[in-house]
Amino acid sequence: MTTESPRRRRLIDPRLLIGLALVLVSVAGVVGVVAATDRTVRVYAAGGTLTPGERVGRDDLVLRSVALDGADPHYLREGQLPRDGLVVTRTIHGGELVPREAVGGDDEVDAARLVVQVDGRIGSAITPGAVVDVWGATAAERGADDETAAPPSVLAADAIVVQVLDDKGLVAGSSSVAVELRVPRERIARLLQAVADDQRLSLVAAGGGAA
């Protein structure tokens, strides 16, 4: 007469199977809810202030997962950045999501960089990315006895501040500050002529605030 071993007589408790099934259903439900509610997309943000005319690539941008509630077509998404980068067409501040309308091809930018010496100290509004008007005044306008001298005039409107340069290289005792600007190409000649004429240059931020 043979007897079954205890191992063969051992059966799986149905309650264990039911418990495992409930756990799996619960996990699947949580995953489904999270997937349904997670509407984030990966879009590019500026790693630092980007100015018009600047070519940007992956090293200049960071990817962020954000919920845009259907507005994602208006921003530069992951996979939409060309290998050779894009050109900035308006100032994008550090940390700001990159709008599609703020970047484009080379044909969308018609500006050049120029370093100018700005007379006196610059205001707090003159920072990288700021939109400024460049004003010029002749020597006569600085105090010469010439009542017929023309008033100061705008040499270049809507210039973009690229950077305020370190003044360590300036002549000792000089009260001017070097500022790199991105200026519309059609205004470059006028600015260079003003520099050649030793005009006093000042920057006025858009909305007020002279340098």
C-alpha positions in Angstrom: 0.0 0.0 0.0 1.4 3.4 -1.0 0.8 6.7 0.6 1.1 10.1 -0.9 3.9 12.3 0.4 3.0 15.4 2.3 4.5 17.5 -0.5 2.1 16.0 -3.1 -0.9 16.5 -0.8 0.0 20.2 -0.3 -2.4 22.4 -2.3 -2.2 26.1 -3.0 -4.6 28.0 -0.8 -7.3 29.7 -3.0 -7.2 32.6 -0.7 -3.6 33.2 -1.7 -4.5 33.3 -5.4 -7.3 35.7 -4.7 -5.0 37.9 -2.7 -2.4 38.0 -5.5 -5.0 38.7 -8.1 -6.4 41.7 -6.0 -2.8 43.1 -5.7 -2.2 42.8 -9.4 -5.5 44.5 -10.2 -4.8 47.2 -7.7 -1.3 47.9 -9.2 -2.7 47.9 -12.7 -5.4 50.4 -11.7 -2.9 52.8 -10.1 -0.6 52.6 -13.2 -3.6 53.3 -15.4 -4.7 56.3 -13.4 -1.2 57.7 -13.3 -0.8 57.2 -17.1 -4.2 58.8 -17.7 -3.5 61.9 -15.6 0.2 62.4 -16.6 0.0 64.8 -19.5 3.5 66.2 -19.2 5.6 66.7 -22.3 9.3 67.3 -22.6 10.2 70.8 -23.9 13.3 72.9 -24.1 14.1 75.7 -21.7 16.9 78.3 -22.0 19.9 77.4 -19.9 20.8 81.1 -19.7 19.7 84.4 -21.3 19.6 84.0 -25.1 19.6 87.1 -27.3 18.4 87.6 -30.8 20.9 86.5 -33.5 22.5 83.9 -31.2 22.7 80.3 -32.5 21.7 77.8 -29.9 22.1 74.0 -29.7 21.5 71.3 -27.1 24.3 72.6 -24.9 22.5 75.9 -24.5 19.1 74.4 -23.6 17.8 72.0 -21.0 14.9 69.6 -21.2 12.0 69.9 -18.8 8.9 67.8 -18.3 5.9 70.2 -17.9 2.2 70.1 -18.2 1.1 72.6 -20.9 -2.6 71.8 -21.0 -2.6 71.5 -24.8 -0.3 74.5 -25.4 2.7 72.3 -26.3 2.6 73.1 -30.0 3.7 76.6 -29.2 7.0 75.5 -27.6 10.1 73.7 -28.8 9.7 70.1 -27.9 12.2 67.3 -27.6 13.2 66.1 -31.0 12.4 69.4 -32.8 15.8 70.9 -32.4 17.8 70.6 -35.7 21.3 69.2 -35.5 22.8 72.5 -36.5 20.7 74.4 -34.0 18.4 77.4 -34.3 18.8 81.2 -34.3 17.1 83.2 -31.5 14.8 85.9 -32.9 13.8 87.5 -29.5 15.2 87.5 -26.0 14.6 84.3 -24.0 15.5 84.6 -20.4 17.3 81.8 -18.4 14.8 79.1 -17.3 12.1 80.3 -19.7 10.5 77.6 -22.0 11.5 78.2 -25.6 8.6 79.4 -27.7 8.6 78.2 -31.3 8.1 81.8 -32.5 11.3 82.9 -30.7 13.6 80.7 -32.8 14.1 80.3 -36.5 16.6 80.0 -39.3 19.4 82.3 -40.3 17.2 84.3 -42.7 15.0 85.5 -39.8 17.8 87.6 -38.2 19.3 90.8 -39.7 21.5 92.1 -36.9 25.2 92.3 -36.0 27.1 92.6 -32.7 28.9 95.8 -31.8 30.8 96.9 -28.7 30.2 100.5 -27.7 31.6 102.7 -24.9 28.6 104.1 -22.9 29.3 107.3 -21.1 28.9 107.1 -17.3 27.5 104.3 -15.3 24.8 102.1 -16.6 21.4 101.6 -14.9 20.2 98.4 -13.3 17.8 97.8 -16.3 20.7 97.4 -18.7 21.2 93.6 -18.4 21.7 90.9 -21.0 18.6 90.6 -23.1 17.3 94.1 -22.4 16.0 96.1 -25.4 17.5 99.5 -25.5 17.7 102.6 -27.7 21.2 104.0 -28.3 21.3 107.8 -28.1 24.2 110.0 -29.2 25.2 113.6 -28.3 27.9 115.7 -29.9 30.6 117.6 -28.0 28.7 120.8 -28.5 25.6 119.2 -26.9 27.7 118.4 -23.8 28.1 122.0 -22.9 29.8 123.9 -25.6 28.5 127.5 -26.3 26.6 126.5 -29.4 22.9 127.2 -29.0 22.3 126.0 -32.5 23.5 122.5 -31.8 21.1 119.7 -32.6 19.6 117.9 -29.6 20.6 114.3 -28.8 19.2 111.8 -31.2 18.5 108.1 -31.4 21.2 106.4 -33.3 19.8 102.9 -33.1 16.4 101.8 -31.7 15.6 98.3 -30.4 19.1 97.2 -29.9 19.6 94.1 -27.7 22.2 94.0 -24.8 24.3 91.0 -25.3 26.6 91.6 -22.3 28.1 94.3 -20.1 31.9 93.8 -20.5 34.3 93.9 -17.6 35.8 97.3 -17.4 39.3 96.2 -16.1 40.7 96.8 -19.5 39.5 100.4 -19.7 41.8 103.3 -19.3 42.3 104.3 -15.6 40.0 107.0 -14.6 37.6 106.5 -17.5 33.9 106.9 -16.7 32.7 104.8 -19.6 31.5 101.2 -19.7 31.8 98.8 -22.6 28.6 97.2 -23.6 28.1 94.6 -26.4 25.0 95.2 -28.3 23.1 93.4 -31.1 22.1 96.1 -33.5 20.0 96.1 -36.7 22.5 96.0 -39.6 21.0 99.2 -41.2 22.0 101.1 -38.1 25.6 99.9 -37.9 27.0 102.6 -40.2 25.4 105.4 -38.2 26.7 104.0 -34.9 30.2 103.7 -36.3 30.1 107.2 -37.6 28.9 108.5 -34.2 31.9 106.7 -32.6 34.3 108.2 -35.1 32.8 111.7 -34.4 33.5 111.1 -30.6 29.8 111.4 -29.7 28.7 110.6 -26.2 26.6 107.4 -26.2 23.9 106.6 -23.8 21.5 103.6 -23.5 17.8 104.0 -22.7 16.0 100.8 -21.8 12.7 100.2 -23.4 10.1 101.8 -21.2 12.5 104.3 -19.7 15.6 104.2 -17.6 18.7 105.8 -19.1 22.2 104.2 -18.8 
